[in-house]
Amino acid sequence: MRPIKQNVLQLVTAMPNLIENENELLHAYWVLFDDIQVPQDILKATPAGTISRRLRELQGEGKALRPQKQTEPAPEIVSEFHALA
């Protein structure tokens, strides 16, 4: 079994959006690494705090950074008076 930190790194590398939503990260971890089939199985799964802590460690090490949001340049605003000139 691989260490939790390595599993978290694999997840956030493959799906960077998981860094933005801790619940999605937990869900993905439990389904993929702890083989959760039904909600009751969470009682035997890796604790949420442990997974979150490993994510914070990776972020502190610069290995799991939040994805840069792509922003479109603002459209050029042209005054209607300028357009008439």
N, CA, C and O atoms as a GROMACS GRO file, in nm:
protein
  340
    1MET      N    1   0.084  -0.118   0.000
    1MET     CA    2   0.000   0.000   0.000
    1MET      C    3   0.089   0.125   0.000
    1MET      O    4   0.186   0.134   0.075
    2ARG      N    5   0.055   0.219  -0.085
    2ARG     CA    6   0.134   0.341  -0.094
    2ARG      C    7   0.096   0.438   0.016
    2ARG      O    8  -0.016   0.434   0.067
    3PRO      N    9   0.189   0.524   0.054
    3PRO     CA   10   0.159   0.623   0.158
    3PRO      C   11   0.048   0.718   0.113
    3PRO      O   12   0.032   0.747  -0.006
    4ILE      N   13  -0.028   0.764   0.210
    4ILE     CA   14  -0.141   0.852   0.183
    4ILE      C   15  -0.096   0.977   0.106
    4ILE      O   16  -0.163   1.020   0.012
    5LYS      N   17   0.016   1.033   0.147
    5LYS     CA   18   0.065   1.155   0.081
    5LYS      C   19   0.090   1.131  -0.068
    5LYS      O   20   0.058   1.216  -0.151
    6GLN      N   21   0.147   1.018  -0.101
    6GLN     CA   22   0.173   0.985  -0.241
    6GLN      C   23   0.042   0.967  -0.317
    6GLN      O   24   0.031   1.007  -0.433
    7ASN      N   25  -0.056   0.906  -0.253
    7ASN     CA   26  -0.188   0.890  -0.316
    7ASN      C   27  -0.253   1.025  -0.342
    7ASN      O   28  -0.310   1.048  -0.450
    8VAL      N   29  -0.245   1.115  -0.244
    8VAL     CA   30  -0.305   1.248  -0.260
    8VAL      C   31  -0.234   1.322  -0.374
    8VAL      O   32  -0.300   1.386  -0.456
    9LEU      N   33  -0.102   1.313  -0.381
    9LEU     CA   34  -0.028   1.378  -0.488
    9LEU      C   35  -0.072   1.324  -0.624
    9LEU      O   36  -0.089   1.400  -0.719
   10GLN      N   37  -0.090   1.194  -0.633
   10GLN     CA   38  -0.135   1.134  -0.760
   10GLN      C   39  -0.272   1.190  -0.799
   10GLN      O   40  -0.295   1.221  -0.915
   11LEU      N   41  -0.362   1.201  -0.703
   11LEU     CA   42  -0.496   1.253  -0.731
   11LEU      C   43  -0.492   1.397  -0.780
   11LEU      O   44  -0.552   1.430  -0.882
   12VAL      N   45  -0.423   1.485  -0.705
   12VAL     CA   46  -0.426   1.626  -0.741
   12VAL      C   47  -0.343   1.655  -0.866
   12VAL      O   48  -0.364   1.757  -0.933
   13THR      N   49  -0.250   1.567  -0.899
   13THR     CA   50  -0.176   1.581  -1.024
   13THR      C   51  -0.266   1.545  -1.141
   13THR      O   52  -0.266   1.613  -1.244
   14ALA      N   53  -0.342   1.440  -1.126
   14ALA     CA   54  -0.433   1.396  -1.233
   14ALA      C   55  -0.556   1.486  -1.244
   14ALA      O   56  -0.608   1.507  -1.354
   15MET      N   57  -0.602   1.537  -1.130
   15MET     CA   58  -0.725   1.619  -1.128
   15MET      C   59  -0.702   1.743  -1.040
   15MET      O   60  -0.744   1.744  -0.925
   16PRO      N   61  -0.636   1.847  -1.094
   16PRO     CA   62  -0.602   1.965  -1.013
   16PRO      C   63  -0.723   2.034  -0.949
   16PRO      O   64  -0.708   2.103  -0.848
   17ASN      N   65  -0.840   2.017  -1.006
   17ASN     CA   66  -0.959   2.080  -0.948
   17ASN      C   67  -0.991   2.026  -0.808
   17ASN      O   68  -1.066   2.089  -0.734
   18LEU      N   69  -0.936   1.911  -0.771
   18LEU     CA   70  -0.959   1.855  -0.638
   18LEU      C   71  -0.896   1.941  -0.529
   18LEU      O   72  -0.938   1.935  -0.413
   19ILE      N   73  -0.797   2.022  -0.565
   19ILE     CA   74  -0.734   2.112  -0.467
   19ILE      C   75  -0.835   2.216  -0.421
   19ILE      O   76  -0.828   2.263  -0.308
   20GLU      N   77  -0.926   2.253  -0.508
   20GLU     CA   78  -1.024   2.358  -0.479
   20GLU      C   79  -1.138   2.310  -0.390
   20GLU      O   80  -1.199   2.391  -0.320
   21ASN      N   81  -1.169   2.181  -0.391
   21ASN     CA   82  -1.285   2.131  -0.319
   21ASN      C   83  -1.246   2.008  -0.236
   21ASN      O   84  -1.228   1.898  -0.290
   22GLU      N   85  -1.235   2.028  -0.108
   22GLU     CA   86  -1.191   1.920  -0.019
   22GLU      C   87  -1.287   1.802  -0.020
   22GLU      O   88  -1.244   1.687  -0.013
   23ASN      N   89  -1.416   1.828  -0.030
   23ASN     CA   90  -1.512   1.717  -0.032
   23ASN      C   91  -1.492   1.629  -0.155
   23ASN      O   92  -1.502   1.507  -0.147
   24GLU      N   93  -1.464   1.691  -0.270
   24GLU     CA   94  -1.437   1.612  -0.390
   24GLU      C   95  -1.308   1.532  -0.375
   24GLU      O   96  -1.300   1.417  -0.420
   25LEU      N   97  -1.208   1.592  -0.312
   25LEU     CA   98  -1.082   1.521  -0.288
   25LEU      C   99  -1.107   1.399  -0.200
   25LEU      O  100  -1.060   1.289  -0.230
   26LEU      N  101  -1.180   1.418  -0.091
   26LEU     CA  102  -1.209   1.307  -0.001
   26LEU      C  103  -1.287   1.197  -0.073
   26LEU      O  104  -1.255   1.079  -0.060
   27HIS      N  105  -1.387   1.236  -0.148
   27HIS     CA  106  -1.468   1.138  -0.221
   27HIS      C  107  -1.381   1.059  -0.318
   27HIS      O  108  -1.388   0.936  -0.322
   28ALA      N  109  -1.299   1.129  -0.396
   28ALA     CA  110  -1.212   1.061  -0.493
   28ALA      C  111  -1.116   0.967  -0.421
   28ALA      O  112  -1.095   0.854  -0.466
   29TYR      N  113  -1.057   1.012  -0.312
   29TYR     CA  114  -0.962   0.928  -0.238
   29TYR      C  115  -1.030   0.801  -0.187
   29TYR      O  116  -0.981   0.690  -0.206
   30TRP      N  117  -1.144   0.820  -0.123
   30TRP     CA  118  -1.214   0.705  -0.065
   30TRP      C  119  -1.258   0.605  -0.171
   30TRP      O  120  -1.249   0.484  -0.150
   31VAL      N  121  -1.305   0.654  -0.284
   31VAL     CA  122  -1.351   0.564  -0.390
   31VAL      C  123  -1.232   0.492  -0.455
   31VAL      O  124  -1.236   0.370  -0.475
   32LEU      N  125  -1.126   0.567  -0.487
   32LEU     CA  126  -1.016   0.508  -0.561
   32LEU      C  127  -0.918   0.429  -0.476
   32LEU      O  128  -0.868   0.325  -0.520
   33PHE      N  129  -0.889   0.476  -0.354
   33PHE     CA  130  -0.786   0.409  -0.274
   33PHE      C  131  -0.841   0.325  -0.159
   33PHE      O  132  -0.778   0.228  -0.118
   34ASP      N  133  -0.959   0.360  -0.107
   34ASP     CA  134  -1.016   0.283   0.004
   34ASP      C  135  -1.132   0.195  -0.042
   34ASP      O  136  -1.193   0.126   0.040
   35ASP      N  137  -1.162   0.197  -0.172
   35ASP     CA  138  -1.265   0.113  -0.232
   35ASP      C  139  -1.400   0.126  -0.160
   35ASP      O  140  -1.465   0.026  -0.129
   36ILE      N  141  -1.441   0.248  -0.136
   36ILE     CA  142  -1.570   0.274  -0.072
   36ILE      C  143  -1.682   0.244  -0.171
   36ILE      O  144  -1.683   0.296  -0.283
   37GLN      N  145  -1.775   0.160  -0.130
   37GLN     CA  146  -1.888   0.124  -0.215
   37GLN      C  147  -2.017   0.190  -0.167
   37GLN      O  148  -2.099   0.236  -0.247
   38VAL      N  149  -2.034   0.195  -0.035
   38VAL     CA  150  -2.154   0.254   0.024
   38VAL      C  151  -2.110   0.348   0.137
   38VAL      O  152  -2.003   0.329   0.194
   39PRO      N  153  -2.193   0.447   0.169
   39PRO     CA  154  -2.154   0.544   0.273
   39PRO      C  155  -2.109   0.480   0.404
   39PRO      O  156  -2.020   0.535   0.470
   40GLN      N  157  -2.165   0.370   0.443
   40GLN     CA  158  -2.129   0.304   0.569
   40GLN      C  159  -1.982   0.263   0.571
   40GLN      O  160  -1.921   0.254   0.677
   41ASP      N  161  -1.924   0.239   0.452
   41ASP     CA  162  -1.784   0.200   0.442
   41ASP      C  163  -1.688   0.311   0.487
   41ASP      O  164  -1.572   0.284   0.520
   42ILE      N  165  -1.735   0.433   0.489
   42ILE     CA  166  -1.649   0.546   0.529
   42ILE      C  167  -1.598   0.527   0.672
   42ILE      O  168  -1.492   0.578   0.707
   43LEU      N  169  -1.672   0.455   0.753
   43LEU     CA  170  -1.630   0.431   0.891
   43LEU      C  171  -1.496   0.358   0.897
   43LEU      O  172  -1.423   0.370   0.996
   44LYS      N  173  -1.462   0.282   0.792
   44LYS     CA  174  -1.337   0.208   0.789
   44LYS      C  175  -1.232   0.273   0.697
   44LYS      O  176  -1.123   0.218   0.679
   45ALA      N  177  -1.265   0.388   0.641
   45ALA     CA  178  -1.177   0.453   0.543
   45ALA      C  179  -1.071   0.539   0.610
   45ALA      O  180  -1.075   0.561   0.731
   46THR      N  181  -0.978   0.586   0.531
   46THR     CA  182  -0.875   0.679   0.579
   46THR      C  183  -0.944   0.804   0.632
   46THR      O  184  -1.031   0.859   0.565
   47PRO      N  185  -0.908   0.849   0.752
   47PRO     CA  186  -0.974   0.967   0.810
   47PRO      C  187  -0.959   1.092   0.722
   47PRO      O  188  -0.853   1.116   0.663
   48ALA      N  189  -1.066   1.170   0.715
   48ALA     CA  190  -1.066   1.291   0.634
   48ALA      C  191  -0.955   1.386   0.676
   48ALA      O  192  -0.890   1.446   0.590
   49GLY      N  193  -0.932   1.399   0.805
   49GLY     CA  194  -0.827   1.489   0.854
   49GLY      C  195  -0.689   1.449   0.806
   49GLY      O  196  -0.605   1.536   0.779
   50THR      N  197  -0.664   1.321   0.794
   50THR     CA  198  -0.534   1.272   0.746
   50THR      C  199  -0.514   1.310   0.600
   50THR      O  200  -0.406   1.355   0.562
   51ILE      N  201  -0.616   1.290   0.518
   51ILE     CA  202  -0.607   1.324   0.376
   51ILE      C  203  -0.588   1.474   0.360
   51ILE      O  204  -0.504   1.518   0.281
   52SER      N  205  -0.663   1.554   0.434
   52SER     CA  206  -0.651   1.701   0.426
   52SER      C  207  -0.513   1.747   0.471
   52SER      O  208  -0.455   1.836   0.409
   53ARG      N  209  -0.461   1.687   0.576
   53ARG     CA  210  -0.328   1.723   0.626
   53ARG      C  211  -0.221   1.695   0.520
   53ARG      O  212  -0.131   1.776   0.500
   54ARG      N  213  -0.232   1.582   0.453
   54ARG     CA  214  -0.134   1.548   0.349
   54ARG      C  215  -0.143   1.648   0.233
   54ARG      O  216  -0.040   1.684   0.175
   55LEU      N  217  -0.264   1.693   0.198
   55LEU     CA  218  -0.278   1.794   0.094
   55LEU      C  219  -0.208   1.923   0.137
   55LEU      O  220  -0.137   1.984   0.056
   56ARG      N  221  -0.228   1.966   0.260
   56ARG     CA  222  -0.162   2.089   0.308
   56ARG      C  223  -0.011   2.074   0.308
   56ARG      O  224   0.060   2.170   0.276
   57GLU      N  225   0.039   1.956   0.342
   57GLU     CA  226   0.184   1.931   0.336
   57GLU      C  227   0.235   1.946   0.193
   57GLU      O  228   0.337   2.010   0.168
   58LEU      N  229   0.164   1.886   0.100
   58LEU     CA  230   0.203   1.895  -0.041
   58LEU      C  231   0.199   2.040  -0.090
   58LEU      O  232   0.286   2.083  -0.166
   59GLN      N  233   0.098   2.114  -0.047
   59GLN     CA  234   0.089   2.255  -0.086
   59GLN      C  235   0.206   2.332  -0.027
   59GLN      O  236   0.264   2.418  -0.094
   60GLY      N  237   0.242   2.304   0.098
   60GLY     CA  238   0.355   2.370   0.162
   60GLY      C  239   0.487   2.340   0.093
   60GLY      O  240   0.577   2.423   0.092
   61GLU      N  241   0.498   2.222   0.034
   61GLU     CA  242   0.618   2.182  -0.039
   61GLU      C  243   0.616   2.231  -0.184
   61GLU      O  244   0.713   2.212  -0.257
   62GLY      N  245   0.506   2.294  -0.225
   62GLY     CA  246   0.495   2.344  -0.362
   62GLY      C  247   0.463   2.236  -0.464
   62GLY      O  248   0.480   2.258  -0.584
   63LYS      N  249   0.418   2.120  -0.418
   63LYS     CA  250   0.389   2.009  -0.509
   63LYS      C  251   0.243   2.002  -0.550
   63LYS      O  252   0.209   1.932  -0.646
   64ALA      N  253   0.156   2.073  -0.481
   64ALA     CA  254   0.012   2.071  -0.512
   64ALA      C  255  -0.039   2.214  -0.502
   64ALA      O  256  -0.098   2.254  -0.401
   65LEU      N  257  -0.015   2.288  -0.608
   65LEU     CA  258  -0.056   2.428  -0.608
   65LEU      C  259  -0.192   2.443  -0.674
   65LEU      O  260  -0.229   2.367  -0.764
   66ARG      N  261  -0.265   2.542  -0.629
   66ARG     CA  262  -0.396   2.568  -0.689
   66ARG      C  263  -0.376   2.604  -0.836
   66ARG      O  264  -0.284   2.678  -0.870
   67PRO      N  265  -0.462   2.551  -0.923
   67PRO     CA  266  -0.447   2.581  -1.065
   67PRO      C  267  -0.472   2.730  -1.091
   67PRO      O  268  -0.557   2.792  -1.028
   68GLN      N  269  -0.396   2.784  -1.184
   68GLN     CA  270  -0.414   2.924  -1.223
   68GLN      C  271  -0.544   2.934  -1.302
   68GLN      O  272  -0.566   2.859  -1.397
   69LYS      N  273  -0.626   3.028  -1.262
   69LYS     CA  274  -0.751   3.049  -1.335
   69LYS      C  275  -0.721   3.129  -1.461
   69LYS      O  276  -0.651   3.230  -1.457
   70GLN      N  277  -0.774   3.082  -1.570
   70GLN     CA  278  -0.756   3.151  -1.696
   70GLN      C  279  -0.854   3.268  -1.702
   70GLN      O  280  -0.975   3.250  -1.688
   71THR      N  281  -0.800   3.384  -1.723
   71THR     CA  282  -0.886   3.502  -1.735
   71THR      C  283  -0.873   3.557  -1.875
   71THR      O  284  -0.764   3.565  -1.931
   72GLU      N  285  -0.985   3.595  -1.929
   72GLU     CA  286  -0.985   3.654  -2.062
   72GLU      C  287  -0.957   3.803  -2.047
   72GLU      O  288  -1.003   3.866  -1.952
   73PRO      N  289  -0.884   3.859  -2.141
   73PRO     CA  290  -0.860   4.003  -2.133
   73PRO      C  291  -0.993   4.078  -2.143
   73PRO      O  292  -1.083   4.038  -2.216
   74ALA      N  293  -1.001   4.185  -2.068
   74ALA     CA  294  -1.123   4.266  -2.071
   74ALA      C  295  -1.141   4.326  -2.210
   74ALA      O  296  -1.044   4.372  -2.271
   75PRO      N  297  -1.262   4.326  -2.260
   75PRO     CA  298  -1.284   4.385  -2.392
   75PRO      C  299  -1.256   4.536  -2.385
   75PRO      O  300  -1.279   4.602  -2.284
   76GLU      N  301  -1.206   4.585  -2.494
   76GLU     CA  302  -1.176   4.727  -2.500
   76GLU      C  303  -1.307   4.804  -2.505
   76GLU      O  304  -1.395   4.776  -2.587
   77ILE      N  305  -1.318   4.900  -2.417
   77ILE     CA  306  -1.440   4.980  -2.411
   77ILE      C  307  -1.415   5.106  -2.493
   77ILE      O  308  -1.321   5.182  -2.468
   78VAL      N  309  -1.500   5.126  -2.591
   78VAL     CA  310  -1.488   5.243  -2.677
   78VAL      C  311  -1.611   5.329  -2.656
   78VAL      O  312  -1.725   5.282  -2.668
   79SER      N  313  -1.587   5.453  -2.624
   79SER     CA  314  -1.698   5.546  -2.606
   79SER      C  315  -1.774   5.561  -2.738
   79SER      O  316  -1.714   5.567  -2.846
   80GLU      N  317  -1.903   5.568  -2.727
   80GLU     CA  318  -1.982   5.586  -2.850
   80GLU      C  319  -1.948   5.719  -2.917
   80GLU      O  320  -1.962   5.734  -3.038
   81PHE      N  321  -1.906   5.817  -2.837
   81PHE     CA  322  -1.868   5.946  -2.895
   81PHE      C  323  -1.734   5.932  -2.970
   81PHE      O  324  -1.714   5.994  -3.074
   82HIS      N  325  -1.646   5.852  -2.916
   82HIS     CA  326  -1.517   5.830  -2.979
   82HIS      C  327  -1.539   5.757  -3.112
   82HIS      O  328  -1.472   5.786  -3.211
   83ALA      N  329  -1.632   5.662  -3.114
   83ALA     CA  330  -1.658   5.585  -3.233
   83ALA      C  331  -1.712   5.674  -3.347
   83ALA      O  332  -1.694   5.644  -3.465
   84LEU      N  333  -1.778   5.784  -3.311
   84LEU     CA  334  -1.834   5.873  -3.414
   84LEU      C  335  -1.726   5.962  -3.477
   84LEU      O  336  -1.747   6.015  -3.586
   85ALA      N  337  -1.614   5.978  -3.412
   85ALA     CA  338  -1.511   6.070  -3.460
   85ALA      C  339  -1.440   6.018  -3.580
   85ALA      O  340  -1.350   6.085  -3.633
   0.00000   0.00000   0.00000
